[in-house]
């Protein structure tokens, strides 16, 4: 964080290390932290590109959001709305996929 004490100095002040950090060590560690951030960003970008490709090729279903919560749910995955009419689901019944009409 900006303005916070570097972890190397914090460790020395709290007695977790015997010698105070050198300028070279501080610069080397900061460079390493920046490299890790760049690699993490690259990995995330690669993962997002792969995910977009899989969605485009139809290899992975895009999650649908439920109307009430705005979150994807397994009971309504791929459906835009929950049906009020009963229908035969055979071996594919999902609990919560049909709700009786409360107006009847």
MMTF fields as JSON, N, C-alpha, C and O atoms, coordinates in Angstrom:
{
  "mmtfVersion": "1.0.0",
  "mmtfProducer": "UNKNOWN",
  "numBonds": 415,
  "numAtoms": 416,
  "numGroups": 104,
  "numChains": 1,
  "numModels": 1,
  "chainsPerModel": [1],
  "groupsPerChain": [104],
  "chainIdList": ["A"],
  "bondAtomList": [4, 2, 8, 6, 12, 10, 16, 14, 20, 18, 24, 22, 28, 26, 32, 30, 36, 34, 40, 38, 44, 42, 48, 46, 52, 50, 56, 54, 60, 58, 64, 62, 68, 66, 72, 70, 76, 74, 80, 78, 84, 82, 88, 86, 92, 90, 96, 94, 100, 98, 104, 102, 108, 106, 112, 110, 116, 114, 120, 118, 124, 122, 128, 126, 132, 130, 136, 134, 140, 138, 144, 142, 148, 146, 152, 150, 156, 154, 160, 158, 164, 162, 168, 166, 172, 170, 176, 174, 180, 178, 184, 182, 188, 186, 192, 190, 196, 194, 200, 198, 204, 202, 208, 206, 212, 210, 216, 214, 220, 218, 224, 222, 228, 226, 232, 230, 236, 234, 240, 238, 244, 242, 248, 246, 252, 250, 256, 254, 260, 258, 264, 262, 268, 266, 272, 270, 276, 274, 280, 278, 284, 282, 288, 286, 292, 290, 296, 294, 300, 298, 304, 302, 308, 306, 312, 310, 316, 314, 320, 318, 324, 322, 328, 326, 332, 330, 336, 334, 340, 338, 344, 342, 348, 346, 352, 350, 356, 354, 360, 358, 364, 362, 368, 366, 372, 370, 376, 374, 380, 378, 384, 382, 388, 386, 392, 390, 396, 394, 400, 398, 404, 402, 408, 406, 412, 410],
  "bondOrderList": [1, 1, 1, 1, 1, 1, 1, 1, 1, 1, 1, 1, 1, 1, 1, 1, 1, 1, 1, 1, 1, 1, 1, 1, 1, 1, 1, 1, 1, 1, 1, 1, 1, 1, 1, 1, 1, 1, 1, 1, 1, 1, 1, 1, 1, 1, 1, 1, 1, 1, 1, 1, 1, 1, 1, 1, 1, 1, 1, 1, 1, 1, 1, 1, 1, 1, 1, 1, 1, 1, 1, 1, 1, 1, 1, 1, 1, 1, 1, 1, 1, 1, 1, 1, 1, 1, 1, 1, 1, 1, 1, 1, 1, 1, 1, 1, 1, 1, 1, 1, 1, 1, 1],
  "groupList": [{"groupName": "UNK", "atomNameList": ["N", "CA", "C", "O"], "elementList": ["N", "C", "C", "O"], "formalChargeList": [0, 0, 0, 0], "bondAtomList": [1, 0, 2, 1, 3, 2], "bondOrderList": [1, 1, 2], "singleLetterCode": "X", "chemCompType": "L-PEPTIDE LINKING"}],
  "groupTypeList": [0, 0, 0, 0, 0, 0, 0, 0, 0, 0, 0, 0, 0, 0, 0, 0, 0, 0, 0, 0, 0, 0, 0, 0, 0, 0, 0, 0, 0, 0, 0, 0, 0, 0, 0, 0, 0, 0, 0, 0, 0, 0, 0, 0, 0, 0, 0, 0, 0, 0, 0, 0, 0, 0, 0, 0, 0, 0, 0, 0, 0, 0, 0, 0, 0, 0, 0, 0, 0, 0, 0, 0, 0, 0, 0, 0, 0, 0, 0, 0, 0, 0, 0, 0, 0, 0, 0, 0, 0, 0, 0, 0, 0, 0, 0, 0, 0, 0, 0, 0, 0, 0, 0, 0],
  "groupIdList": [1, 2, 3, 4, 5, 6, 7, 8, 9, 10, 11, 12, 13, 14, 15, 16, 17, 18, 19, 20, 21, 22, 23, 24, 25, 26, 27, 28, 29, 30, 31, 32, 33, 34, 35, 36, 37, 38, 39, 40, 41, 42, 43, 44, 45, 46, 47, 48, 49, 50, 51, 52, 53, 54, 55, 56, 57, 58, 59, 60, 61, 62, 63, 64, 65, 66, 67, 68, 69, 70, 71, 72, 73, 74, 75, 76, 77, 78, 79, 80, 81, 82, 83, 84, 85, 86, 87, 88, 89, 90, 91, 92, 93, 94, 95, 96, 97, 98, 99, 100, 101, 102, 103, 104],
  "secStructList": [7, 6, 6, 1, 7, 7, 2, 2, 2, 2, 2, 2, 2, 6, 6, 1, 1, 1, 1, 7, 7, 7, 2, 2, 2, 2, 2, 2, 2, 2, 2, 2, 2, 2, 2, 2, 2, 2, 2, 2, 2, 2, 2, 2, 2, 2, 2, 2, 2, 2, 2, 2, 2, 2, 2, 2, 6, 6, 1, 1, 7, 7, 7, 7, 7, 7, 6, 6, 6, 1, 1, 7, 7, 4, 4, 4, 6, 6, 7, 1, 1, 7, 5, 1, 1, 7, 7, 7, 7, 4, 4, 4, 7, 7, 6, 6, 1, 5, 7, 7, 7, 6, 6, 7],
  "xCoordList": [0.836, 0.0, 0.872, 1.968, 0.382, 1.106, 1.165, 0.166, 2.327, 2.488, 2.626, 2.845, 2.505, 2.645, 4.096, 4.885, 4.425, 5.775, 6.054, 5.26, 7.157, 7.472, 7.575, 8.025, 7.154, 7.133, 8.513, 8.637, 9.554, 10.912, 11.267, 11.856, 10.904, 11.167, 10.302, 10.766, 9.046, 8.146, 8.711, 8.679, 9.228, 9.805, 11.006, 11.176, 11.845, 13.02, 12.599, 13.131, 11.643, 11.19, 10.566, 10.745, 9.845, 9.164, 10.064, 9.618, 11.309, 12.262, 12.155, 12.677, 11.498, 11.383, 12.585, 12.714, 13.457, 14.707, 15.787, 15.501, 17.023, 18.127, 18.655, 18.973, 18.756, 19.356, 18.286, 17.323, 18.436, 17.493, 17.661, 18.738, 16.613, 16.707, 17.604, 17.677, 18.278, 19.109, 18.258, 17.192, 18.734, 18.05, 17.938, 16.891, 19.022, 19.024, 17.936, 17.22, 17.806, 16.783, 15.385, 14.516, 15.168, 13.86, 13.492, 12.366, 14.453, 14.2, 13.956, 13.067, 14.747, 14.606, 13.234, 12.56, 12.827, 11.536, 10.369, 9.374, 10.486, 9.429, 9.328, 8.228, 10.468, 10.477, 9.805, 9.03, 10.096, 9.494, 7.977, 7.232, 7.515, 6.075, 5.391, 4.285, 6.037, 5.474, 5.394, 4.415, 6.427, 6.421, 5.266, 4.6, 5.029, 3.93, 2.595, 1.723, 2.424, 1.179, 0.968, -0.15, 2.036, 1.942, 1.563, 0.689, 2.218, 1.918, 0.487, -0.179, 0.006, -1.373, -2.356, -3.364, -2.066, -2.923, -2.953, -4.013, -1.78, -1.696, -2.483, -3.18, -2.373, -3.096, -4.607, -5.37, -5.034, -6.46, -6.968, -8.046, -6.201, -6.588, -6.686, -7.616, -5.719, -5.719, -6.942, -7.579, -7.278, -8.436, -9.735, -10.624, -9.852, -11.052, -11.196, -12.307, -10.08, -10.119, -10.549, -11.347, -10.03, -10.405, -11.881, -12.588, -12.342, -13.748, -14.648, -15.673, -14.288, -15.067, -15.097, -16.135, -13.961, -13.89, -14.801, -15.513, -14.781, -15.629, -17.106, -17.909, -17.479, -18.867, -19.243, -20.321, -18.372, -18.651, -18.797, -19.623, -18.006, -18.054, -19.154, -19.372, -19.842, -20.909, -20.422, -21.191, -19.164, -18.619, -19.062, -19.117, -19.377, -19.792, -21.045, -21.11, -22.046, -23.28, -23.056, -22.408, -23.594, -23.485, -24.485, -25.633, -24.091, -25.003, -26.137, -25.914, -27.347, -28.504, -28.726, -28.459, -29.209, -29.499, -30.977, -31.812, -31.298, -32.702, -33.265, -32.535, -34.567, -35.212, -35.195, -35.006, -35.391, -35.52, -34.184, -34.099, -33.142, -31.89, -30.825, -29.914, -30.911, -29.876, -28.652, -27.627, -28.749, -27.633, -27.983, -29.152, -26.974, -27.194, -27.543, -26.946, -28.499, -28.901, -29.009, -29.404, -28.664, -28.687, -30.097, -30.27, -31.117, -32.483, -33.014, -33.97, -32.426, -32.917, -31.811, -31.909, -30.75, -29.622, -30.076, -30.639, -29.838, -30.198, -31.627, -32.004, -32.443, -33.827, -33.941, -33.267, -34.78, -34.982, -36.02, -35.891, -37.053, -38.112, -38.501, -38.311, -39.046, -39.535, -40.966, -41.788, -41.247, -42.553, -43.6, -43.329, -44.824, -45.937, -46.767, -47.57, -46.586, -47.354, -46.565, -45.371, -47.244, -46.543, -46.266, -47.052, -45.162, -44.831, -44.038, -43.426, -44.049, -43.313, -41.822, -41.365, -41.088, -39.641, -38.897, -37.672, -39.624, -38.978, -37.866, -38.086, -36.678, -35.535, -34.743, -33.691, -35.236, -34.471, -35.076, -34.716, -36.005, -36.65, -35.632, -34.717, -35.81, -34.961, -35.857, -36.788, -35.607, -36.434, -36.46, -35.433, -37.644, -37.784, -37.979, -38.119, -37.993, -38.149, -39.599, -39.88, -40.531, -41.948, -42.529, -42.338, -43.237, -43.882, -45.373, -45.727, -46.256, -47.693, -48.08, -47.46, -49.106, -49.593, -50.3, -51.289, -49.822, -50.436, -51.807, -52.512, -52.217, -53.494, -54.668, -55.815, -54.414, -55.506, -56.105, -57.029],
  "yCoordList": [-1.189, 0.0, 1.24, 1.242, 2.288, 3.556, 4.11, 4.109, 4.574, 5.193, 4.217, 4.636, 2.924, 1.957, 1.508, 1.679, 0.945, 0.479, -0.792, -1.731, -0.851, -2.084, -3.272, -3.131, -4.44, -5.622, -5.995, -6.569, -5.672, -5.979, -5.152, -5.669, -3.863, -3.004, -3.419, -3.425, -3.766, -4.197, -5.431, -5.524, -6.377, -7.591, -7.254, -7.849, -6.296, -5.932, -5.226, -5.517, -4.298, -3.555, -4.481, -4.284, -5.477, -6.4, -7.56, -8.44, -7.562, -8.571, -9.906, -10.906, -9.952, -11.199, -11.427, -12.498, -10.443, -10.59, -9.815, -8.843, -10.257, -9.667, -8.383, -7.442, -8.321, -7.173, -6.332, -6.887, -5.021, -4.191, -4.441, -4.839, -4.212, -4.478, -3.46, -2.298, -3.921, -3.011, -2.411, -2.932, -1.321, -0.701, -1.709, -1.817, -2.449, -3.443, -4.497, -4.865, -4.982, -5.977, -5.411, -6.083, -4.178, -3.552, -3.416, -3.719, -2.956, -2.8, -4.151, -4.278, -5.148, -6.482, -7.072, -7.639, -6.942, -7.485, -6.751, -7.377, -5.433, -4.67, -5.09, -5.228, -5.292, -5.758, -7.122, -7.361, -8.002, -9.337, -9.242, -9.933, -8.383, -8.209, -7.695, -8.126, -6.782, -6.254, -7.347, -7.421, -8.192, -9.3, -10.252, -10.722, -10.536, -11.424, -10.811, -11.521, -9.506, -8.839, -8.924, -9.162, -8.732, -8.803, -10.223, -10.404, -11.227, -12.617, -12.983, -13.702, -12.501, -12.77, -12.13, -12.739, -10.905, -10.211, -10.971, -11.128, -11.443, -12.215, -13.52, -13.904, -14.2, -15.455, -15.199, -15.982, -14.123, -13.785, -13.462, -13.912, -12.686, -12.346, -13.601, -13.747, -14.507, -15.76, -16.591, -17.169, -16.656, -17.416, -16.811, -17.546, -15.495, -14.836, -15.06, -15.253, -15.035, -15.285, -16.723, -16.966, -17.668, -19.071, -19.262, -19.977, -18.627, -18.729, -18.148, -18.746, -17.01, -16.397, -17.31, -17.44, -17.946, -18.867, -20.068, -20.496, -20.614, -21.763, -21.398, -22.194, -20.199, -19.742, -19.601, -20.039, -18.997, -18.763, -20.079, -20.175, -21.086, -22.379, -23.29, -24.387, -22.831, -23.638, -24.778, -25.688, -24.75, -25.819, -25.675, -26.658, -24.454, -24.169, -23.321, -22.367, -23.663, -22.885, -21.6, -21.593, -20.514, -19.249, -19.271, -19.664, -18.865, -18.905, -17.898, -16.763, -18.326, -17.437, -16.849, -17.502, -15.632, -15.0, -15.138, -14.978, -15.436, -15.528, -14.131, -13.172, -14.027, -12.722, -12.151, -10.947, -12.996, -12.51, -12.073, -11.0, -12.885, -12.601, -12.013, -11.347, -12.239, -11.758, -12.65, -12.297, -13.813, -14.743, -16.013, -16.386, -16.667, -17.948, -18.98, -19.006, -19.82, -20.869, -22.176, -22.182, -23.271, -24.552, -24.937, -25.604, -24.535, -24.923, -24.163, -24.616, -23.022, -22.267, -22.002, -21.075, -22.82, -22.619, -22.773, -23.804, -21.759, -21.803, -21.395, -21.283, -21.168, -20.751, -19.262, -18.745, -18.576, -17.151, -16.922, -15.984, -17.766, -17.616, -18.984, -19.997, -19.011, -20.253, -20.45, -19.536, -21.637, -21.948, -22.062, -22.588, -21.553, -21.724, -22.95, -23.407, -23.488, -24.631, -25.914, -25.978, -26.95, -28.221, -28.861, -28.721, -29.551, -30.26, -31.5, -31.561, -32.477, -33.707, -33.437, -32.911, -33.8, -33.603, -34.928, -34.949, -36.031, -37.343, -37.466, -37.24, -37.822, -38.004, -36.722, -36.744, -35.604, -34.359, -33.373, -32.195, -33.822, -32.897, -32.224, -32.863, -30.92, -30.151, -29.503, -28.784, -29.735, -29.112, -27.593, -26.967, -27.024, -25.571, -25.115, -23.916, -26.041, -25.631, -25.35, -24.712, -25.824, -25.514, -25.022, -25.638, -23.913, -23.362, -23.226, -22.7, -23.682, -23.539, -22.065, -21.242, -21.754, -20.381, -20.025, -20.67, -19.016, -18.674, -18.03, -17.884, -17.638, -16.959, -17.919, -17.486, -19.221, -20.208, -20.568, -21.38],
  "zCoordList": [0.0, 0.0, 0.0, 0.56, -0.627, -0.626, 0.796, 1.516, 1.183, 2.491, 3.636, 4.773, 3.371, 4.458, 4.563, 3.633, 5.686, 5.962, 5.162, 5.225, 4.41, 3.672, 4.628, 5.766, 4.152, 5.024, 5.54, 6.622, 4.772, 5.211, 6.455, 7.404, 6.439, 7.598, 8.778, 9.918, 8.511, 9.58, 10.281, 11.508, 9.493, 10.075, 10.962, 12.026, 10.527, 11.319, 12.611, 13.683, 12.508, 13.692, 14.726, 15.928, 14.269, 15.19, 15.64, 16.377, 15.205, 15.665, 14.948, 15.441, 13.806, 13.056, 12.146, 11.552, 12.03, 11.289, 12.034, 12.734, 11.875, 12.648, 12.033, 12.761, 10.716, 10.035, 9.334, 8.804, 9.321, 8.57, 7.066, 6.62, 6.295, 4.852, 4.157, 4.555, 3.118, 2.326, 1.204, 0.875, 0.628, -0.505, -1.646, -2.285, -1.898, -2.97, -2.727, -3.658, -1.494, -1.167, -1.378, -1.934, -0.936, -1.101, -2.581, -2.978, -3.395, -4.826, -5.505, -6.348, -5.133, -5.713, -5.357, -6.217, -4.105, -3.674, -4.345, -4.711, -4.509, -5.181, -6.647, -7.182, -7.287, -8.67, -8.781, -9.707, -7.857, -7.844, -7.676, -8.371, -6.751, -6.541, -7.805, -8.129, -8.515, -9.756, -10.83, -11.572, -10.909, -11.874, -11.588, -12.511, -10.314, -9.927, -10.341, -10.841, -10.142, -10.538, -12.046, -12.501, -12.826, -14.284, -14.711, -15.559, -14.125, -14.468, -14.093, -14.838, -12.955, -12.538, -13.512, -13.867, -13.945, -14.914, -16.242, -16.848, -16.694, -17.94, -17.832, -18.771, -16.691, -16.491, -16.482, -17.047, -15.854, -15.825, -17.229, -17.615, -17.993, -19.364, -20.226, -21.018, -20.066, -20.828, -20.465, -21.345, -19.178, -18.726, -19.264, -19.695, -19.244, -19.765, -21.267, -21.759, -22.002, -23.444, -23.727, -24.632, -22.964, -23.131, -22.81, -23.52, -21.748, -21.361, -22.458, -22.787, -23.021, -24.097, -25.319, -25.968, -25.64, -26.774, -26.536, -27.443, -25.317, -24.996, -25.085, -25.572, -24.617, -24.737, -26.205, -26.609, -27.011, -28.426, -29.193, -30.101, -28.837, -29.52, -28.969, -29.483, -27.922, -27.34, -26.478, -26.167, -26.085, -25.238, -23.794, -23.056, -23.391, -22.023, -22.095, -22.871, -21.288, -21.264, -20.497, -19.451, -21.021, -20.3, -19.158, -19.365, -17.968, -16.818, -16.995, -17.417, -16.669, -16.725, -15.346, -14.338, -15.298, -14.011, -13.723, -14.614, -12.472, -12.108, -11.969, -11.718, -12.134, -12.072, -10.658, -10.484, -9.646, -8.278, -7.685, -7.087, -7.84, -7.149, -8.043, -7.552, -9.349, -10.247, -10.252, -10.837, -9.6, -9.553, -10.303, -10.402, -10.827, -11.489, -10.434, -9.358, -10.739, -9.812, -10.583, -11.749, -9.941, -10.641, -11.053, -12.073, -10.287, -10.629, -11.833, -12.463, -12.173, -13.322, -14.331, -15.134, -14.294, -15.201, -16.637, -17.007, -17.446, -18.852, -19.144, -20.311, -18.107, -18.293, -18.01, -17.119, -18.753, -18.519, -17.431, -16.645, -17.372, -16.383, -15.851, -16.525, -14.641, -14.063, -14.563, -14.496, -15.059, -15.627, -14.53, -13.451, -14.821, -13.896, -14.25, -13.436, -15.452, -15.923, -15.686, -15.978, -15.15, -14.972, -16.329, -17.266, -16.422, -17.65, -17.282, -16.215, -18.156, -17.914, -18.059, -19.075, -17.044, -17.091, -17.122, -17.234, -17.025, -17.082, -16.055, -14.865, -16.509, -15.614, -15.4, -14.76, -15.928, -15.824, -14.852, -14.878, -13.972, -13.033, -12.128, -11.609, -11.949, -11.045, -10.004, -10.368, -8.72, -7.689, -7.876, -8.136, -7.74, -7.875, -9.307, -9.548, -10.277, -11.661, -12.012, -13.026, -11.174, -11.383, -10.082, -9.033, -10.149, -8.979, -9.285, -10.34, -8.395, -8.656, -8.656, -7.983, -9.418, -9.519, -8.214, -7.867, -7.478, -6.179, -6.334, -5.336, -7.537, -7.742, -7.796, -7.677, -7.974, -8.116, -6.8, -6.743]
}
